[in-house]
Amino acid sequence: MKTTSLFFSAAILVSTFIFSGCAKEGAMGPTGPAGPNGLNGATGQAGQSGASGQTGQTGATGQTGPTGNANVILCILGPQNFNSANTYGTFILPNNITPNMIDSSLVLVYHQNCGGNWYLSPGLGCGSAYNTRVYTSSGVKPVTLTLEIENQDGSSYSGFGEAFSNIKVIIAPASNYKGSRLSKTFFNDYHATCKYFNLKE
């Protein structure tokens, strides 16, 4: 009986320790402040370059531009008044125009009259009221050009007078005109002539 009492007493003591160790935990405390940021890590190595893309397709060929006119010369001589006492005007051409150029080139002289219309000289003018003639100096420099006015029949001018608002000369070397089958009728049209030689009017 004594042994049994000791064993029972020991069991009660162990149970007391077990219940004491399993006591309920208290409430969670407040969150503490954030800690300082850590140091930045070392920079990583650069990655390898990507493969080159494929070459794009070649674009369509553009249209051919107009033929240049570097050799064709357009001279503006200015206005000129004519009457029975003053039947001609003489003009000095630019120094880059030589007698040889005049002899070997197509020379077209136009005068403007009657409200801005252009007429080819030599030839009949506005309303066929007069005729014009053209002369150029030969073998001397500077080259001069003379424009003369006369009656329709070629006699000395006896009209009331004509006021040309502008006179222009186009000089086209043979290389720019060779092989052309254009007639004089075509060159009567000043605007068509400028377009043919790609000249700015």
Secondary structure, 3 states (H helix, E strand, C coil): CHHHHHHHHHHHHHHHHHHHHCCCCCCCCCCCCCCCCCCCCCCCCCCCCCCCCCCCCCCCCCCCCCCCCCCCEEEECCCEEEECCECEEEEECCCCCCHHHHHHEEEEEEEEECCCEEEEECEECHHHCCEEEEEECCCCCCCEEEEEEECCCCCECCCCCEEECEEEEEEEEHHHHCCCCCCHHHHCCHHHHHHHCCCCC
